[in-house]
Amino acid sequence: MPNDTPHNGFNGPGGQESPSLRERMFSGAGWMIGARLAHRGIGIVSTLVLVRLLVPSDFGLMAMATSIIAMVELLNAFGFDVMLIQRQNASRRHFDTAWTLSILFAGLVATVLVVLAAPGARFYGEPRLEPVIYLLALSTTINGFQNIGVVQFRKELQYRKDFLFMVGVKLTAFAATIPLAFLLRSYWALAIGLLVSSVGSVIFSYVYSPYRPRLSLDAAAEVMSYSKWVLLNSIANFLRTRLVDFIVGRVAGAGSLGTLSVSQEIATVSTIEVAQPINRAAMPIYAKVGTDLAALRRGYLGVISAVTLIVAPAGVGVALTAPLLVPLLLGEAWTGAIVLIQILAIMGTLQAMQSNSATVYYVLGRVRLLTVLTVVSIPIMLILVVGGTAWRGVEGAAMGLLGTVVIMLPVNYTAVCRVLKISFREVLRAVWRPLASVGVMTIACSWSYRALPASLATTAMTIRLIELVLLGGATYVLSLVSLWLLAGKPDGGERFVLDRLLKFRGLMIGPTA
């Protein structure tokens, strides 16, 4: 197992920024975004097919099952991959120990799931839930045997391999779930699809990675010492995200929970799902930088600038076009998801804009601070979601989630600014142009909506959707470029995108004479 030696990743000789490693980070981000978009794109296509074959309660039943599984899987949420990436001198003994512990904890999780299957079904009042949990317990056991060597893809910046691995697993699940849905027309298609995905992930992990792990607990003390705070943060994250499923499922039932689950998947595919791969690509680069705060500051500001430039128009665009998207993509039976998607798309945008701070905390070994911030958000979320659900059902729950993100946004930015020793003004300087351009885009699209008839045929609705997307895209790009030029073409997401486009153009037309 090769070791990476720590070095200053962003600075070259004389303190100058190293273009090669910076390029590798953004190139890696490109691969990770491609992988995540392909992964989620396949998932969205799968969902769009499945919503025509299944009913909301089927999705709700699976959300109930996965919420129970997520709770139990906290026993295995030690973040061994984060530890192996953050620890630059990690050797075979660390990798083998992490793999062995993954197997042991996966077996423990599966055992607890079997024990909780019947009580969980009684809690939700859903007897269909018990056999589903038994099947997913088997899936959890299989997942534990995934080759730990795939972590080396990110650690050694081999993003192409990570891309192929992620997409291969998703395609396997897609190829199994869709035919099963046509055949069974029930929630069992979703459950069996998850099992097939687990089997596929294990097989692909050994196909793509030449590393062959061995059973060992030689470095257990070192591995667990770092990972205990990752576990605590995972527990806090579970409470922050999965308590909503328990509340809505218990109070509003499987149908409402299914609608919320599908709405969240559609709403966040262009925001959180885009930010995650960028953060995933940034982590090994940050780890190579180590504790050089000047380099980390540049990396962090560059990442949030790029994330905001991409996710802000995408998330707000989904919210603006939801009244047309939902009938076209999901069908008339899912019109109740329109408002949910609008609320959750804005929530996802704000959440994605602050997500990279977690990567900074992990790399600097400040997981304790991350855990504290997550814990602080839990009572806020509980008050808002419980109150919102009692007030307006599942829409109120979505409003509670959005309110939590809004309240925590200044808290999270204040914390990361203190850790990196940067001012809030520097953060605003990195993101204000995309946000202002999104404001102009929103005004233009809202004005266009005034001419929208009360009801439209499918063809007319499709045309209006395309018109809105083109109008919003053109308005955003023109506003962004204008503001960037007026600001004197500063470094940021705009310059990086322009450089990428120019490089792509050079590849297409070849060198000029």
Secondary structure, 3 states (H helix, E strand, C coil): CCCCCCCCCCECHHHCECHHHHHHHHHHHHHHHHHHHHHHHHHHHHHHHHHHHCCHHHHHHHHHHHHHHHHHHHHHCCCHHHHHHHCCCCCHHHHHHHHHHHHHHHHHHHHHHHHHHHHHHHHHCCCCHHHHHHHHHHHHHHHCCCCHHHHHHHHCCCHHHHHHHHHHHHHHHHHHHHHHHHHHCCCHHHHHHHHHHHHHHHHHHHHHCCCCCCCCCCCHHHHHHHHHHHHHHHHHHHHHHHHHHHHHHHHHCHHHHHHHHHHHHHHHCCCHHHHHHHHHHHHHHHHHHCCCHHHHHHHHHHHHHHHHHHHHHHHHHHHHHHHHHHHHHCCHHHCCHHHHHHHHHHHHHHHHHCCHHHHHHHHCCCHHHHHHHHHHHHHHHHHHHHHHHHHHHHHHHHHHHHHHHHHHHHHHHHHHHHHHCCCHHHHHHHHHHHHHHHHHHHHHHHHHHCCCCCCCCHHHHHHHHHHHHHHHHHHHHHHHHHHHHHCCCCCCHHHHHHHHHHHHHHHHHCCCC
